[in-house]
């Protein structure tokens, strides 16, 4: 049976995978609890990869990919949720890395966050920068902070993200989430 994006995403979500890697020459690869597992099935070829990627892209994404040879964007799949995808080329073939986004915001205790973070969320003014290498929890921490403000204060929250991974619903606050390349041209211009 041929690979479809829906089948790959649903399988990854049901197995608790954090990431999916779609690479020429092997079946879809899942990252589960930090470990790499290769799926059973037919290896992906260049044509299949091209079809899987093309189905996700908007016309403007295709243009960016043609110009820059790489693209990072978010996407929502019905029944699976949001994910962040990075398209890149390897030996002239498009490949894809997908991060499955969380469906709920975890608590400070679940995330192991220090109490000072909640204090920062209570401040009425200021600028908080979250910085660090890939995979240390910047986006997860940011989403916790936005959620805390959203449920405890009446404010307008504006985020500039590349890409938007977790979509917040308005509660006490109103939230405007802008995605670089979709809603704004760049972080600088936003």
C-alpha positions as CSV (number, residue, x, y, z in Angstrom):
1,X,0.0,0.0,0.0
2,X,1.5,3.4,-1.0
3,X,2.5,5.9,1.7
4,X,0.1,8.8,2.3
5,X,0.7,11.8,4.5
6,X,-2.4,11.0,6.5
7,X,-1.2,7.4,7.1
8,X,2.2,8.6,8.2
9,X,1.0,11.3,10.5
10,X,-1.7,9.2,12.1
11,X,0.8,6.3,12.7
12,X,3.3,8.7,14.2
13,X,0.7,10.3,16.5
14,X,-0.7,6.9,17.6
15,X,2.8,5.7,18.5
16,X,3.7,8.9,20.5
17,X,6.4,10.0,18.1
18,X,7.8,13.5,18.4
19,X,9.3,13.7,14.9
20,X,9.0,12.1,11.5
21,X,11.8,12.0,8.9
22,X,10.9,11.3,5.3
23,X,14.1,10.4,3.5
24,X,14.7,8.9,0.1
25,X,15.6,5.2,0.1
26,X,14.0,4.2,3.5
27,X,10.5,3.9,4.9
28,X,9.3,6.8,7.1
29,X,11.4,7.2,10.2
30,X,9.8,8.0,13.6
31,X,11.5,9.5,16.7
32,X,10.0,8.1,19.8
33,X,11.4,9.0,23.2
34,X,14.5,10.2,21.5
35,X,15.1,7.0,19.6
36,X,14.9,6.5,15.8
37,X,12.6,3.7,14.5
38,X,12.3,2.9,10.8
39,X,8.7,2.0,9.8
40,X,7.9,-1.3,8.1
41,X,7.0,-0.8,4.5
42,X,8.2,0.2,1.1
43,X,11.1,2.7,1.0
44,X,10.3,6.2,-0.1
45,X,11.4,7.3,-3.6
46,X,12.0,10.7,-5.0
47,X,8.6,10.8,-6.8
48,X,6.7,9.8,-3.6
49,X,8.6,12.4,-1.5
50,X,7.8,15.1,-4.1
51,X,4.1,14.2,-4.0
52,X,3.9,14.1,-0.2
53,X,5.6,17.5,0.1
54,X,3.6,19.1,-2.8
55,X,0.3,18.2,-1.1
56,X,1.2,20.3,1.9
57,X,2.5,23.4,0.2
58,X,0.7,26.6,-0.6
59,X,1.7,28.4,-3.8
60,X,3.8,30.9,-1.9
61,X,5.6,28.0,-0.1
62,X,6.5,26.4,-3.4
63,X,8.0,29.8,-4.5
64,X,10.0,30.1,-1.4
65,X,11.3,26.5,-1.7
66,X,12.3,27.1,-5.3
67,X,14.2,30.3,-4.4
68,X,15.8,29.2,-1.1
69,X,16.0,25.4,-1.5
70,X,14.6,25.0,2.1
71,X,11.4,25.8,3.8
72,X,10.0,25.7,7.3
73,X,6.2,26.0,7.8
74,X,3.3,24.8,9.9
75,X,0.4,22.7,8.8
76,X,-2.8,21.3,10.3
77,X,-4.0,17.8,9.4
78,X,-7.6,17.0,10.3
79,X,-7.7,14.4,13.1
80,X,-4.0,14.6,13.7
81,X,-3.4,18.2,14.7
82,X,-0.7,20.7,13.9
83,X,2.8,20.0,12.9
84,X,5.9,21.9,11.8
85,X,7.6,20.8,8.7
86,X,11.1,21.5,7.3
87,X,11.7,20.7,3.7
88,X,15.3,20.5,2.5
89,X,17.3,18.9,-0.3
90,X,19.7,16.0,0.0
91,X,21.7,15.0,-3.1
92,X,19.2,16.9,-5.2
93,X,16.1,15.1,-3.7
94,X,13.6,16.9,-1.5
95,X,13.3,15.4,2.0
96,X,11.2,16.3,5.0
97,X,11.5,16.5,8.8
98,X,8.2,16.9,10.6
99,X,7.7,17.8,14.3
100,X,4.3,16.9,15.7
101,X,3.0,19.8,17.8
102,X,1.5,19.2,21.2
103,X,-2.3,19.4,21.4
104,X,-2.4,20.8,24.9
105,X,-0.3,23.2,27.0
106,X,1.4,21.4,29.9
107,X,1.6,22.8,33.4
108,X,4.7,24.4,34.9
109,X,5.2,21.3,37.1
110,X,4.9,18.9,34.1
111,X,7.5,21.0,32.3
112,X,9.8,21.4,35.3
113,X,9.7,25.2,35.0
114,X,11.0,27.4,37.9
115,X,8.4,29.5,39.8
116,X,10.0,32.7,38.6
117,X,8.6,32.1,35.2
118,X,5.0,32.5,36.5
119,X,6.1,35.7,38.2
120,X,7.4,37.0,34.9
121,X,4.0,36.3,33.3
122,X,2.3,38.5,35.9
123,X,4.4,41.6,34.9
124,X,2.4,44.2,33.0
125,X,5.3,45.5,30.8
126,X,8.6,44.3,29.6
127,X,10.3,42.1,27.2
128,X,11.2,38.4,27.8
129,X,13.6,36.6,25.5
130,X,13.7,32.9,25.3
131,X,16.9,31.7,23.7
132,X,18.8,28.5,23.4
133,X,19.7,25.6,21.0
134,X,17.2,23.5,19.2
135,X,15.2,21.1,21.3
136,X,15.6,22.6,24.8
137,X,11.9,23.7,25.1
138,X,11.8,27.3,24.0
139,X,8.5,26.9,22.1
140,X,7.0,24.8,24.8
141,X,7.9,27.4,27.5
142,X,6.6,30.2,25.3
143,X,3.3,28.4,24.9
144,X,3.0,27.9,28.6
145,X,3.7,31.6,29.2
146,X,1.1,32.7,26.6
147,X,-1.4,30.3,28.0
148,X,-0.8,31.6,31.6
149,X,-1.3,35.2,30.6
150,X,-4.3,34.3,28.4
151,X,-6.1,32.6,31.3
152,X,-5.1,35.1,34.1
153,X,-5.1,38.6,32.5
154,X,-7.1,40.8,30.1
155,X,-4.4,41.7,27.6
156,X,-3.6,41.7,23.9
157,X,-0.8,39.1,23.2
158,X,1.0,39.3,19.8
159,X,3.4,36.6,18.9
160,X,5.7,36.5,15.8
161,X,6.6,32.9,15.1
162,X,8.4,30.9,12.5
163,X,6.3,28.8,12.2
164,X,3.2,28.9,14.5
165,X,3.2,25.5,16.2
166,X,0.4,25.7,18.8
167,X,-2.7,27.8,18.2
168,X,-4.0,29.5,21.3
169,X,-7.8,30.2,21.7
170,X,-8.7,33.5,23.2
171,X,-9.7,33.3,26.9
172,X,-9.4,36.5,29.0
173,X,-6.9,37.8,26.5
174,X,-7.0,38.2,22.8
175,X,-4.2,36.6,20.9
176,X,-2.7,37.5,17.5
177,X,-0.2,34.9,16.3
178,X,1.7,35.9,13.2
179,X,3.7,33.5,11.2
180,X,6.9,34.7,9.3
181,X,6.4,34.1,5.6
182,X,2.6,33.8,5.9
183,X,1.5,36.9,7.8
184,X,4.6,39.0,8.0
185,X,7.7,39.0,5.8
186,X,10.3,38.8,8.5
187,X,10.9,39.1,12.3
188,X,12.5,42.4,11.6
189,X,9.6,43.8,9.7
190,X,7.1,42.5,12.2
